[in-house]
Amino acid sequence: MKKLGIVITDGVGFRNFIMSDFITEATKQFEWITIYSGLPISAFQSISQSNVTIKVLDVFVEGKLTWFFRKWKEVTHLQKHQSFYGMKDNLETGYPKNNSTRALLIKLIYLCTRFIHTDASILLAEKLQFFSFSKNKITQSYLNLLKEDQPTHLFFTHQRPPYLAPFLYAAQQLKIPVSTFIFSWDNLASKGRMLGAFDYFLVWSHLMKTELLYFYPKVNEDKVKIVGTPQFEPYVMPKYKTTAENFYTKFNLDTSLKTICYSCADVSIGQNDPIVICAIATAIRNHAIAIPSQLIVRTSPAEDDTRFKAIRLAFPEILWNVPKWVLTRENHAESWSQRIPSEEDIKDLRSLLEYVDLNINMCSTMSLDFMLFDKPVINTVFGNLENGLYNDQRFLNYGHFKKVVDSQSVTIAKSEIELISQINEALNDPKKRTNQRKRMIDLQISEPLEGTSKRIAATLSRFND
């Protein structure tokens, strides 16, 4: 019997693999499916297939020794690859600014890994990390769970969360084949080490496959399969489509005006969001934007709209789309991970992508979302080291985003003057960068959106043969 275990860690994984067609397609390839979840079981009420069961994983909390070896592994990886700007930036921003006990240990790790950052040292740190939690009661419960369920293949929908390392270890001990999906377009060229060694990898594109083989030279090329990404599959699913009339009515938009959408980052990196929103709204008021327009702001799903209260009072004409992501569990250490999207929110997002005239964001993956609908995109980076604003201009040098900049599929606004000029250009000639946008989509997503879930399920089934 072919039995698939699927590890869902958070709301984005839920959106990608539960709210797409993936479960339906997986049930055609496997006789039994078990979802191992970091979310409460109440989140999965939409699943009706009789051969699917959900089991909530006990939460693993790192001990001090496990944390130390995991940190050593991750910093060593960043040190080894700091010729990539994103790696170097994360290395620099992660260096402690105080002298607490933990900070001093991190500084020690930085000092040692500065001189020794070989693949062998990374693998040694990982071996010690895994050994440190091997006798932990949660690890033992994972071993017992997998012995009981006996999945013939285990699929991790995210390659990075360190709290899943004991679950991966348990699968390795039981010799269960394991695969993972590379979660996002920026993960390989700027983020830290994966949580451990997998047998197989699913990637978005030929570009991502090349990156994976570069950063993880011990990975066998034949074990890396290009499948596209379910992140965008809802945009071609009929159940999420709405009409233009419903869109304009729901958000109280004026059909005679052009519609500009500003999509926010979360507060950790979107600190300049309020400045940009005010600049756009003021330009609309003052008719600096030549074509009569209206502004709708979509906030980050990771937070509510509390930090924009003053803007809402100052600019009551701005329309707002606060994503309808439901908090499934209170008092969780990472509460953002416990928020899952509603079906209504995916419909709202798709309608924004389809019916607005222009998107503005700060170097977000949302650039790709809007490009899929051939909409012009402006990336705002108002901050640098000299002007006192949050330095978001540094993201232009990150490997994944430098490709976007170099492709000229978007325009880059480093000031309010540049932003207003680019808004006027985009609204006057929205098809000007159509070819560049198409090339960027082809670079980042090497397979069609249609059939993504079917493709992933079939690939996992072949891994199981």
Residue, then its C-alpha position, 0 to 999 in steps of 0.5 A: m500500500k502506498k501511504l503518503g505522509i504530508v507535513i504542513t507547518d503553517g498557514v502558507g503551507f496550508r494555503n499552498f497544499i490544502m487550498s489548492d487541488f493537491i490533496t484531491e490529486a494526491t488521493k488518486q496516487f496514494e491509497w492512504i494519506t496522513i497529514y502531520s500538522g503544526l496547526p490544530i485539527s479544526a483547520f482541516q474541516s474542508i477535507s472530506q476524503s475518507n482516505v485522509t487523516i490528520k494528526v497534530l504533532d506535539v510541539f518540539v522546543e529546542g534545548k540549549l545544546t540543540w540550539f547551539f549546534r543548529k546555530w553553528k550549522e546555520v551560521t557556517h552555511l552563511q559564512k561559506h556563501q557570504s559572497f552572495y549578498g543576501m547571505k552576507d546581509n543575513l549574516e551581518t544582521g544576525y550578529p548580536k548587539n549585546n553581551s547576554t549569555r546567548a549573544l556571547l555564544i553566537k559571537l563565539i560561533y561567528l568567530c569559529t565559523r569565520f575560519i572553518h566553514t566547510d561542507a564537512s563542518i556543516l555536516l558535523a554540526e548537523k550530526l551533533q544537532f540531531f544527536s542532541f535531541s535523539k533521546n528527547k521525549i518528543t523525538q521518541s513520540y515522533l518515532n512511535l507515531l511513524k512506526e504506527d502509521q508506516p508511511t511509505h513516503l514522507f513529504f515536507t512542504h517546507q524545507r527550513p523550520p528547525y522545530l521539524a528536525p526531530f520529525l525528519y530524524a525519526a523518518q531517517q531512523l526508520k528509513i522512510p524516504v523523505s522529500t521536501f518542497i523549496f518553499s519560496w523563491d528567495n530561500l536558497a540564495s539568501k536564507g540559512r541552512m535547510l533543517g536536514a538532509f532529504d532524499y528528494f527535492l521539488v523546485w519551482s524552476h530550472l533556476m531554483k534547481t541550479e541554485l539548489l545544486y550549487f548551495y548543496p553540492k552533495v545533492n544528486e541532480d537526479k533527485v531534484k524535480i522541477v514541478g512549478t509551485p502551488q503558491f499560484e495555482p488558485y489563480v487558475m482554479p475556477k472556484y476562486k474566480t470572481t467577476a469585475e462587477n463583484f470586485y468593484t462592488k465589494f471594495n466600493l471602488d469607482t469603475s470610472l477611475k484607475t485602481i492602484c493597489y499597494s501591497c504591504a510587507d509585514v512590519s519587520i521589513g515593511q517599515n516604510d509602508p506608511i510613507v509610501i502609502c501616504a505619498i501615493a494618496t497625496a499624489i492622487r489628491n493633488h492630481a500629481i497622478a495625471i489619470p484619475s485614480q483610486l488607491i486600495v491597500r492590501t495589508s500583510p496576512a501576517e498582521d492586522d491593520t493596527r499600524f495604519k490607524a493614523i493613515r486611515l484617519a488622514f486619508p479616508e478615501i483609501l480603500w483597504n483589503v485586510p486579508k481574512w486569515v483566521l487565527t486557529r490557535e491562541n498563545h502560540a510561540e509563533s502566532w503568525s504561523q497559526r493564521i490560515p487563509s479563508e476561501e474568501d481571502i483567496k478570491d479577494l486576492r485573485s480579484l485584485l490581481e485580475y482587476v486592478d491597473l497597477n501594483i506597488n510593493m517593496c520587493s515582494t513575491m507579490s510582484l510575481d502574482f501581479m505579473l501572472f496577470d500581466k499587470p505593471v509593478i513598481n517596487t518602492v525602496f525609499g530607505n538607505l543608510e544615509n536618509g534615516l529610513y529603514n534600509d530597504q534598498r539593500f534588498l535590491n542586491y539580494g540574488h533572487f531580486k537582482k534578477v528581477v531588477d536586471s530583467q526590467s520587468v518592474t520599475i524601481a522607485k527610490s523616492e517619491i518623485e520617482l514613484i509618481s513618475q513611474i505611476n504615470e508611466a505605468l498607467n499611460d502604457p500598461k503593456k510596455r513591459t509585457n515581454q519582460r514580465k513574461r520572461m521573468i515568470d518563465l524564469q521563476i516558474s518553469e511549469p504551467l500553473e494549470g496541473t501543478s498539484k497533479r504534477i506534484a502528486a505524480t512526482l511524489s508517487r514516482f519517488n515512492d516506486 
